[in-house]
């Protein structure tokens, strides 16, 4: 195409991805206040001129938050490379040589080659091995832990939860090939089946026996680390009435989104605590799952998530921010 296409909204963005078909798409997430973004705009323009078979898009990250959230954009500039609607590359920061290298690396790539055809049984066994080793502890059961579909599965889930076991599950009712194939693979004819570190422990009877003899706890992975992190996150969220999880400090924010929300909170006159997520990778990643909110900053009032920058802006526009921060919103 020879030029960088500015994206105005999510509909337009999706249209460009669809029209790109199998072409490489390079997306620049930028912000008008960031000098580095302006420099990288020039790099993008030059790359677009040199690579007319590549689609170059620019997205103003703060103006189209739904796209930024989708690709977990936490700072600008960030570059995402897409082919066949799949993300194949990512670059954080203003690194012109690296961006050029990434584009060249992926510009001539084609779809992954068709896998070597293997016989169905070998393919199934390979899949079973992959499933068995997909987690340190995995239970093949009927249904899921919240809705077991048979009494045996319900009982074994109860035992594992009593032992505070951290386990994954696979619903064999959803996949007939796995359901039948695993019986032969493991030489175990019934379900549920429990595996730890890739090895079969057994079914309900074996698990019951081990529990009764006090042996089960020694072989199961427990949730201590996960629970500890959850408690730490809760304590941090509740350190004061209003808590902001951000990049950097209020006096020196490390990204534009954090800078904007700090300014808004300062103008509100409401006091707040903060936590620099760049200082603790465990909380940085764990809080995303805990809050089901993939980006930062995140604002909490009385232990409850309010949202990120876009939500705070909406509250300002609606004249509801101060009431919300004081816990007086209806």
N, C-alpha and C positions, 0 to 999 in steps of 0.2 A: 504493500500500500504506500510506503514511502513517507508516512507521517504518523504522529501520535494522535490518537483519537481521545478527546476528553469525554468522559462518561458523566451524564447528568442525573441518572437515576438507575434503580435496580432493573427495571424492565429493559432499558436500553443496554445495560450491561449484559443481561442474559441473552439478548438478541445478538450481540457481537460474538458471544461465545458460541452460539448455535451456528451463526454464519461462518465462523472460523473453520468449522468442520475439523479436518485433521491438521490444520496449520498450528504452529507454535504461537501461543498468546503470552505476551509479557505485560504484566499489570504493575503500574507504579502507584502505590498508595502514598499520597503527599499531603502537605498542609502549606497554606500560603505564608504562615509566619516562620517557617523553617528555611533558613538560608541554604542548608544542605540540599533541600528538595529542589530549589531553584537551579542549583548546579547540576543535579541529576536530571532535571528536565532537559537540559542541553545535551546530556549524554544520551538520553532516550531519543531525542530528535535526530542525533547523528546516527545512532543504531538503526532507526527507522529508515533513514535515507540509504544506508548500506544494505539493509536486509528487507527488501520489499515483499518477500514471501512470508514475513512474520507480522502478526497483528500486535501493535503496541497500543495499550490503553492507559489512560491516567485517571485515577479515582481520588478525589479530594476526600480523605479518610473521614474527617469530622462532619462533612456535609451529607455523606451517604453511609450512616452507621450500620445499616443492615448488611451491607457488603463487607464492611470492616469487621463486624462481629463474625461473619461467616468464615473469614480467613484468619481470625484471631490476630488482627493487627493491633499491636500494643505500642508501637512507636513508628515515627516516620523519619526518613523514607523507608519503605519496605517494598520489595519486589517479589511478585508471585509469578511463576511460570506454569502454564497450563497447556496440555495437549489432550485431545479427545475427552475434554471435560474432566480430566484428572490432573491434580497438582503434581508436577514433576520436579519442581525446584523452588527455592525460597532464598532470598538474600535480605538480611536486615542491615540497614545502614547505608551510607553514601560511599560505596566502593566501586568506582567506575571500572577498574580492571577486572574485578570479580564478576560484575554484571556482564561485561563483554564476553568474558570466558564462559559464563553460564549460557548465554544466548548461543554462542558458537557450539558449545557442547551439545545443546539440544536441538539446534536448528535442523539438522539432517537426520535426527533419530526417527525411526519409524515405529509402528506398533510392535510390541514385544512379539518375538517369533512364536509360532504355534508350538506348544509343548510337544515333546516327543510322545508319540502315541504308545501307551502301554496297555497291557491287557487289563480288563476291568477289575479283576481280583487284586492285582498288584496296586492299581490306582486306589482302590478302596482301602487296602491295608496301609498305604502311605497316608491316606487321609485320617485313618483311625489313629495311627501313631502321632500325627500332628495334633489331633484333638486331645489325646491322652496326655501329651506333653505341653498343652496350651496353658496350664496353670499348675502350681505345685500340688494342689489338691483339687480333684475334679470328680463330681458325682454324676454318673449317668443314671437318670431317673425318669419317671413318668410325670410330666408336668414341670413345675418350677417350685422353688422353696415357698413362695407365697400361696401357691395353689397346686399342691401335690395331687396327682391323679390316681393314686392308689395308696392303700394303707401302709404298705412296706416303705414306699418313698416318704410318706409323711413321718413315719417312725424314725427312719434314719436321719432325715433332716433335723428332727427334734434332738437326736443324740448329738449330732455335730454342733448344733447351736448351743446345747448345754455345755459342750466342751470348748465354747468360744472359738470354734474352728473357722479359719478363713478359707472358704472353698468356692469354686465355680461349679456350674451345673450345665448339663446338656439334656434337653428334653428329647428322649428317644422316640416319642410319639410323633415328632415333627419330621423324622427322617427314617424311612423304612430301611434304607440301605445300611445306615449305621446301626439301627436296631438289630437287624439280622446278622450283619457282618461282625459286630463286636462279640456276639456270643461265640462264634467260631474262633475269632482272633484271640480272645481271652480264655477260651475253653471253659466258659462259665455260662450256663444256659439261662439264667434268670436275671431280672433287674429288681432293685437297683444294683449298680456296681460302683465301688469306690476305688479311686486310684490316687496314690501319693507318690510324687516324684517319678511319675511314669510307670510305677509298679502297681499291679492289682492287689488291693488289700482284701477284697471280697465283697459279699453281699450283706444283707441285714443281719443274718445269724452270726457271721464272723465279727461284724462291728459290735453287736450286742455282747458277744462273749469277751471281746477285748475291753469293752467298757466295764463290764462286771469285774474283770480281773485287774482293772486299773492300768491296762497297757495302752489304751487308745490315745490318751493324752500325749504320750511320748513320741508318737509317730505323726501326729497331726500338726500342721502349721496353725498358729493361733493369731488372733487379731490384736495382739498387744500394741504393735507399732501403729496400726491403723487407728485404734482407739485412742492412743496417746496423742496422735496428731489431731484427731477430732476434738479432744478435750482442749488442746493447745489453741486450736482455731476458735473454739467457743470462748475461751478465756480472753483471747485477744479482741474478739468482736465485742465483748462485754466490758472492756477495760474502762469505758466511759459511755455516757449517753449517746454521743455522736462520734463515730470512728470512721476515718477515711483510710482505705488501703490504696496506696499510690506508689508511683515510681519516684524515689528521691524524698526530699524533705520539703515542707511548705516554703521554706526560704530558698530552696534550689531544686525545683521539680526537674525530673529527668526525662519528661516527655511532654508534648503539647497538651495532651488530654488532661494530665495531672495538673499542669500549669493553669489551665482554664478552670478546672473545678475548684482549685485552691483560691483563685481570684473570686469566684462566685461565693464561696463559703466565707471568705474574708469580708466581702461586701454585705453578707447577711447579718454580720455582727454576732453570730452564735458561735460559742467556743466548741472546739472539737479536738479529739486526739487523732493521731495518724500512725500508720505502720508502713515502713518502706519495704515493699515486697522484694526489692532487689537485694535485700540483706538476708533473705531466708527463702531458698529455693523450695524447701519442703512446704512451707505455708503458701508460697506463690502458686504452686501447682495444686496443692490440696484444697485451697479455698475455691478454686474454679469448680471443682467437683462438689464441694460442700454446698456452695451457693447456686450451682447450676448456672453460673454466669461466666462466660469464657474470657472476658477481657478486664483490663484495669484502666482507670480507677474503679473502686467499688465503695459505695457509701452505705453505712449502717446507722440506724437510729434505734436505740433501745434493743439492740441485738437482732433487729430485723433488717434485711437487705432493702434499701431504697432503689438502688440501681447504679448505673454508670453516668457518664457525662451527659448523654442524650436525655436521660430521664430527669436529671437535675435541671437541665435547660428547660425542659417542658414545665417543671414545677415553677421555675422562675417566671416563665411566660404566663402561667396561669395564676401567678401571685400567691402560690401555696407553699413556697419553699420554707419560709421562716416557721410557719405553723407545723410543717412536717418535721423540721429539725427540732422543734420544741415538743414534739409528740402530741400536738393539739389538733392534727388533721383528723377530719371525720372519716 
